[in-house]
Amino acid sequence: MGTIDTVRAQPALTADRVSEAWAAAHVVTRRSLAAACLTAAGLALLLPGPLVTRVALVATGVLLAVAALVDVHERKLPNHLLVSALAIAIAGALARFDAAALARTGAGLLVGGGLLLLVRLVRGVGMGDVKMAAVVGASTGSFHLLAAPAAIAVAAFAASAYAVAARRQRLALGPALWFGWASTLLTVALRWWA
């Protein structure tokens, strides 16, 4: 009796997942990704902090936007992009040499991730959404104490409004989380300049 070798499917590399999502994306989605990346760069120009912190902000925003693109395509957020974004957000907070900013980053991580973890327990959002919310919380929290919960609230409102308008019960939460990240940081930047 012969044996049948079972071949396990190798998980796709993150770069391949991003390429597939890009190739499958509608032109509006591609332009939205480009606009998201430019928005991240614009936010870095508006927010206070050393150059390293600003570069980290751009990188975090771009990684979150690319993760949202993959989420739209697969309905699954790539861990490698989220871990990289979190590491960069923490490095940006460390580069400020400000213990309060670092403490706000940690608090934002816990609040952002914790809020969506509670939603996961009740409504069943994915763990990728919880992880992305933690990154959003860490990144926004380093700039203002209330930014993390505000970003999650904006994301929840944006996702709900889109779901109602599109008459959908399930959707990728990544784009809404990115929107919450960007709109909250823009609000912080405008308050800083005022």
C-alpha positions, 0 to 999 in steps of 0.5 A: 500500500503506497503512501500519499504525501500531503503537501501543506500549502505555504502561506503567501508572502506578505509582498505577494498578498499586497501585489495580488490585492493591488492587481485586483483593486479597482482604479478608485481603490488604487487612487485611494491608497495613493491618497492615503500615503500622501495623507500620511506624509502631509500629517507628518508635516503638520504634527510636532516632533523630531524628524525621526518621529515624523518619518515613523508616522509616515511609515506607520500610515503607509503600512496601515493603508497597505494593510487596509488594501489587503483587508479589502481584497482578502478580508484578512489583515496581514500580521507582518504589516501590522507588527512592522507598523507597531514597531515603527510607531513605538520607535517613533515615540521612543525617538521623541525622548519623552517619557509621557509620549511613550506612556501615551503610546502604551496606553493608546495601544491598550485602549485601541486594542482593548476597545476592539477586543471588547467588540470582538467578544460581542460582535465577532470582529476579527483578531486582525482588526483588534491588532490594527486598532492597537497599532492605530491606538499606539500611533495616535496615542503618542500625540494626545491622550484621547486620540486613541479612543477618538480614532476607534470611535471615528472608525466605528462610525465610518464603518457603520455609515458605510455599511448602512449606505452600501447595505452590507452586513460584513465589510473590511474594517481596515479602511475605516481604522485607517480613516480613524487614524488619519482623521484623529491625527489631523484633528490633533494637528489642527489643534496644535497649530491653533 
